[in-house]
Protein backbone atom coordinates (compact mmCIF):
# COMPACT_ATOMS: atom_id res chain seq x y z
CA UNK A 1 0.00 0.00 0.00
CA UNK A 2 1.35 3.37 -0.96
CA UNK A 3 0.91 6.31 1.40
CA UNK A 4 -0.51 9.41 -0.20
CA UNK A 5 -0.22 12.92 1.06
CA UNK A 6 -3.26 15.13 0.72
CA UNK A 7 -2.25 18.74 0.20
CA UNK A 8 -4.63 21.09 1.95
CA UNK A 9 -4.85 24.35 0.08
CA UNK A 10 -7.69 25.99 1.98
CA UNK A 11 -5.57 27.13 4.98
CA UNK A 12 -3.28 29.04 2.61
CA UNK A 13 -6.25 30.61 0.82
CA UNK A 14 -7.88 31.55 4.13
CA UNK A 15 -4.65 33.11 5.39
CA UNK A 16 -4.22 35.01 2.12
CA UNK A 17 -7.70 36.50 2.60
CA UNK A 18 -6.90 37.41 6.22
CA UNK A 19 -3.58 38.99 5.23
CA UNK A 20 -5.26 40.99 2.48
CA UNK A 21 -7.94 42.13 4.94
CA UNK A 22 -5.16 43.22 7.30
CA UNK A 23 -3.48 45.10 4.44
CA UNK A 24 -6.71 46.88 3.50
CA UNK A 25 -7.29 47.89 7.13
CA UNK A 26 -3.74 49.17 7.46
CA UNK A 27 -4.05 51.13 4.20
CA UNK A 28 -7.19 52.75 5.54
CA UNK A 29 -5.35 53.82 8.67
CA UNK A 30 -2.39 55.02 6.60
CA UNK A 31 -4.70 57.31 4.65
CA UNK A 32 -5.96 58.71 7.96
CA UNK A 33 -2.48 58.81 9.59
CA UNK A 34 -3.81 56.68 12.47
CA UNK A 35 -2.07 54.04 14.50
CA UNK A 36 -3.46 50.66 15.43
CA UNK A 37 -5.76 48.00 14.17
CA UNK A 38 -8.72 47.87 14.44
CA UNK A 39 -9.26 51.18 16.26
CA UNK A 40 -6.18 53.31 16.45
CA UNK A 41 -6.23 56.83 17.79
CA UNK A 42 -5.46 59.82 15.57
CA UNK A 43 -1.87 60.94 16.03
CA UNK A 44 -1.06 64.62 16.53
CA UNK A 45 2.03 66.19 14.96
CA UNK A 46 3.63 66.43 18.41
CA UNK A 47 3.10 62.71 19.07
CA UNK A 48 4.29 61.75 15.58
CA UNK A 49 7.64 63.40 16.34
CA UNK A 50 8.16 60.82 19.13
CA UNK A 51 7.98 57.86 16.71
CA UNK A 52 10.80 56.49 14.59
CA UNK A 53 8.48 56.59 11.56
CA UNK A 54 5.52 58.80 11.06
CA UNK A 55 2.24 56.88 11.53
CA UNK A 56 1.29 56.99 7.86
CA UNK A 57 4.61 55.51 6.72
CA UNK A 58 4.44 52.83 9.41
CA UNK A 59 0.94 51.86 8.28
CA UNK A 60 1.98 51.72 4.61
CA UNK A 61 4.82 49.39 5.58
CA UNK A 62 2.33 47.26 7.52
CA UNK A 63 0.11 47.25 4.41
CA UNK A 64 3.06 45.95 2.42
CA UNK A 65 3.67 43.24 5.03
CA UNK A 66 0.06 42.08 4.68
CA UNK A 67 0.36 41.85 0.90
CA UNK A 68 3.68 40.00 1.18
CA UNK A 69 2.15 37.61 3.73
CA UNK A 70 -0.68 36.85 1.30
CA UNK A 71 1.84 36.24 -1.49
CA UNK A 72 3.87 33.84 0.65
CA UNK A 73 0.71 32.00 1.70
CA UNK A 74 -0.34 31.58 -1.92
CA UNK A 75 3.19 30.56 -2.91
CA UNK A 76 2.88 27.48 -0.70
CA UNK A 77 0.10 26.07 -2.89
CA UNK A 78 0.79 27.37 -6.40
CA UNK A 79 3.09 25.88 -9.03
CA UNK A 80 5.06 29.13 -9.27
CA UNK A 81 5.62 29.14 -5.53
CA UNK A 82 6.75 25.50 -5.63
CA UNK A 83 9.72 26.66 -7.72
CA UNK A 84 11.11 28.50 -4.70
CA UNK A 85 13.78 26.33 -3.07
CA UNK A 86 12.23 24.36 -0.22
CA UNK A 87 14.73 25.53 2.41
CA UNK A 88 14.15 29.18 1.49
CA UNK A 89 10.38 28.75 1.71
CA UNK A 90 10.64 26.96 5.05
CA UNK A 91 12.79 29.80 6.39
CA UNK A 92 10.19 32.32 5.18
CA UNK A 93 7.44 30.31 6.82
CA UNK A 94 9.40 30.09 10.08
CA UNK A 95 9.87 33.87 10.08
CA UNK A 96 6.18 34.29 9.31
CA UNK A 97 5.29 31.97 12.20
CA UNK A 98 7.39 34.06 14.59
CA UNK A 99 6.00 37.40 13.42
CA UNK A 100 2.36 36.43 12.97
CA UNK A 101 2.42 34.12 15.98
CA UNK A 102 3.78 36.92 18.13
CA UNK A 103 1.07 39.33 17.08
CA UNK A 104 -1.64 36.70 17.41
CA UNK A 105 -0.22 35.71 20.80
CA UNK A 106 -0.58 39.28 22.03
CA UNK A 107 -4.17 39.32 20.76
CA UNK A 108 -4.88 36.05 22.58
CA UNK A 109 -3.36 37.08 25.89
CA UNK A 110 -4.88 40.55 25.86
CA UNK A 111 -8.22 39.27 24.63
CA UNK A 112 -8.60 36.63 27.34
CA UNK A 113 -6.47 37.97 30.21
CA UNK A 114 -6.09 41.66 29.50
CA UNK A 115 -2.69 43.34 29.40
CA UNK A 116 -3.93 46.80 28.49
CA UNK A 117 -3.62 46.80 24.71
CA UNK A 118 -7.37 46.83 24.14
CA UNK A 119 -8.09 43.56 22.32
CA UNK A 120 -11.38 41.87 23.20
CA UNK A 121 -12.20 38.16 23.60
CA UNK A 122 -13.21 37.79 19.94
CA UNK A 123 -9.79 39.10 18.89
CA UNK A 124 -8.32 36.36 21.09
CA UNK A 125 -10.42 33.79 19.24
CA UNK A 126 -9.21 35.23 15.92
CA UNK A 127 -5.63 34.92 17.16
CA UNK A 128 -6.15 31.24 17.92
CA UNK A 129 -7.68 30.70 14.46
CA UNK A 130 -4.79 32.50 12.73
CA UNK A 131 -2.15 30.46 14.56
CA UNK A 132 -4.05 27.26 13.72
CA UNK A 133 -4.35 28.18 10.05
CA UNK A 134 -0.70 29.15 9.84
CA UNK A 135 0.44 25.94 11.52
CA UNK A 136 -1.71 23.86 9.17
CA UNK A 137 -0.45 25.76 6.12
CA UNK A 138 3.16 25.16 7.16
CA UNK A 139 2.49 21.48 7.92
CA UNK A 140 0.76 21.01 4.61
CA UNK A 141 3.64 22.62 2.73
CA UNK A 142 6.26 20.64 4.63
CA UNK A 143 4.69 17.23 3.94
CA UNK A 144 3.61 17.90 0.35
CA UNK A 145 5.64 16.36 -2.44
CA UNK A 146 7.27 18.86 -4.80
CA UNK A 147 4.87 17.96 -7.65
CA UNK A 148 1.68 18.37 -5.56
CA UNK A 149 0.92 21.91 -6.70
CA UNK A 150 0.92 21.09 -10.40
Backbone torsions as a table, in degrees:
resi	resn	phi	psi	omega
1	UNK	NA	133.4	-178.7
2	UNK	-98.9	131.1	177.8
3	UNK	-78.1	135.0	177.1
4	UNK	-115.6	147.6	-180.0
5	UNK	-108.0	123.4	178.6
6	UNK	-93.5	118.3	179.7
7	UNK	-83.4	122.9	177.7
8	UNK	-95.3	115.9	-178.9
9	UNK	-94.0	-23.9	-173.2
10	UNK	-62.4	-33.5	176.9
11	UNK	-62.9	-38.3	178.6
12	UNK	-66.0	-41.8	178.8
13	UNK	-65.7	-41.1	178.9
14	UNK	-64.0	-43.1	178.1
15	UNK	-65.1	-38.3	178.0
16	UNK	-60.6	-41.9	177.4
17	UNK	-64.0	-43.6	178.4
18	UNK	-63.6	-42.3	178.5
19	UNK	-64.6	-39.2	178.2
20	UNK	-68.4	-36.2	174.6
21	UNK	-63.1	-41.0	175.7
22	UNK	-60.1	-45.3	-178.7
23	UNK	-63.2	-41.7	178.6
24	UNK	-64.1	-43.0	177.7
25	UNK	-62.3	-42.8	179.1
26	UNK	-66.5	-37.7	177.6
27	UNK	-63.9	-39.1	177.0
28	UNK	-61.5	-42.3	177.3
29	UNK	-70.0	-32.9	177.4
30	UNK	-63.5	-41.0	178.6
31	UNK	-64.2	-27.6	179.9
32	UNK	-97.2	-2.1	-175.8
33	UNK	55.0	45.3	179.3
34	UNK	-110.1	154.1	174.8
35	UNK	-100.6	155.8	170.7
36	UNK	95.8	166.1	175.0
37	UNK	-155.3	121.0	13.7
38	UNK	-97.9	-5.7	-174.7
39	UNK	-139.6	68.9	-177.5
40	UNK	-78.5	150.1	179.4
41	UNK	-78.2	153.2	172.7
42	UNK	-65.9	147.8	-176.4
43	UNK	-110.8	124.7	178.1
44	UNK	-76.5	164.9	179.5
45	UNK	-62.5	-35.0	179.2
46	UNK	-66.8	-41.3	178.4
47	UNK	-69.4	-38.4	-178.9
48	UNK	-61.1	-29.9	179.3
49	UNK	-66.5	-22.3	-179.8
50	UNK	-79.6	-14.6	-176.6
51	UNK	-94.1	152.5	177.1
52	UNK	-62.8	-43.1	176.3
53	UNK	-116.9	150.9	173.5
54	UNK	-70.6	153.5	-174.0
55	UNK	-55.5	-39.4	-178.7
56	UNK	-63.6	-45.0	178.9
57	UNK	-63.6	-42.7	179.0
58	UNK	-60.3	-41.3	-179.8
59	UNK	-69.8	-36.2	177.1
60	UNK	-65.6	-37.5	175.8
61	UNK	-65.6	-37.9	176.5
62	UNK	-66.8	-35.5	175.6
63	UNK	-60.5	-45.5	178.1
64	UNK	-60.9	-39.6	179.3
65	UNK	-64.7	-35.0	176.8
66	UNK	-66.1	-42.2	178.4
67	UNK	-66.4	-42.8	177.9
68	UNK	-63.8	-38.7	177.1
69	UNK	-61.6	-41.1	177.8
70	UNK	-64.7	-40.5	178.9
71	UNK	-64.0	-42.5	178.6
72	UNK	-64.7	-42.0	178.8
73	UNK	-59.9	-45.6	179.5
74	UNK	-68.6	-30.5	179.0
75	UNK	-64.9	-23.0	-179.6
76	UNK	-73.1	-16.2	-175.2
77	UNK	-125.8	6.1	-179.9
78	UNK	-110.0	153.5	178.7
79	UNK	-59.5	-38.4	178.8
80	UNK	-63.3	-41.6	179.1
81	UNK	-68.1	-28.9	179.0
82	UNK	-69.6	-12.9	177.4
83	UNK	-79.1	-16.3	176.4
84	UNK	-68.0	134.4	179.2
85	UNK	-54.4	137.6	-174.1
86	UNK	-56.3	-43.2	-179.5
87	UNK	-64.6	-38.4	178.5
88	UNK	-64.8	-44.6	-179.7
89	UNK	-65.2	-40.6	178.9
90	UNK	-65.7	-34.5	174.5
91	UNK	-66.1	-42.2	175.9
92	UNK	-60.5	-43.3	-179.6
93	UNK	-67.8	-35.0	176.7
94	UNK	-66.1	-42.2	177.1
95	UNK	-64.0	-40.0	178.2
96	UNK	-64.2	-40.7	178.4
97	UNK	-61.6	-41.3	178.7
98	UNK	-65.4	-47.5	-176.7
99	UNK	-69.5	-52.6	-178.3
100	UNK	-69.4	-40.5	178.1
101	UNK	-62.2	-37.2	177.3
102	UNK	-64.6	-47.2	178.0
103	UNK	-63.8	-43.2	178.9
104	UNK	-66.8	-35.4	177.7
105	UNK	-62.9	-39.9	176.4
106	UNK	-64.5	-41.2	177.5
107	UNK	-61.1	-41.7	-178.1
108	UNK	-65.6	-51.5	-177.5
109	UNK	-63.0	-46.4	-179.1
110	UNK	-69.3	-35.5	-179.9
111	UNK	-67.2	-36.5	-176.4
112	UNK	-100.5	-29.8	-177.1
113	UNK	-108.2	-43.3	-179.8
114	UNK	92.3	105.1	176.9
115	UNK	-117.6	7.1	174.8
116	UNK	99.1	3.0	179.7
117	UNK	-76.8	-38.5	178.5
118	UNK	116.9	3.9	177.7
119	UNK	-72.7	147.6	179.1
120	UNK	-101.8	177.2	-176.9
121	UNK	-60.1	-36.4	-178.3
122	UNK	-71.0	-25.2	172.3
123	UNK	-69.6	-36.3	175.9
124	UNK	-61.7	-42.3	176.8
125	UNK	-62.2	-43.3	178.0
126	UNK	-61.0	-39.4	177.2
127	UNK	-60.7	-41.8	177.4
128	UNK	-63.2	-43.2	179.4
129	UNK	-62.7	-44.3	-179.1
130	UNK	-63.0	-44.8	178.5
131	UNK	-63.0	-41.2	177.7
132	UNK	-63.0	-44.7	178.3
133	UNK	-63.2	-43.3	-179.6
134	UNK	-64.6	-43.3	178.5
135	UNK	-62.7	-41.6	179.2
136	UNK	-68.2	-37.8	177.6
137	UNK	-63.4	-43.7	-179.9
138	UNK	-66.1	-43.1	178.5
139	UNK	-61.0	-44.6	-178.9
140	UNK	-62.7	-41.2	177.7
141	UNK	-65.8	-42.7	-175.2
142	UNK	-66.1	-33.7	-177.4
143	UNK	-93.5	-10.2	-176.7
144	UNK	-73.9	139.0	172.9
145	UNK	-68.2	157.0	-176.4
146	UNK	-59.8	-28.9	-176.6
147	UNK	-90.4	3.0	-173.1
148	UNK	-67.8	-26.1	-175.5
149	UNK	-86.9	-3.8	-176.9
150	UNK	-77.7	NA	NA
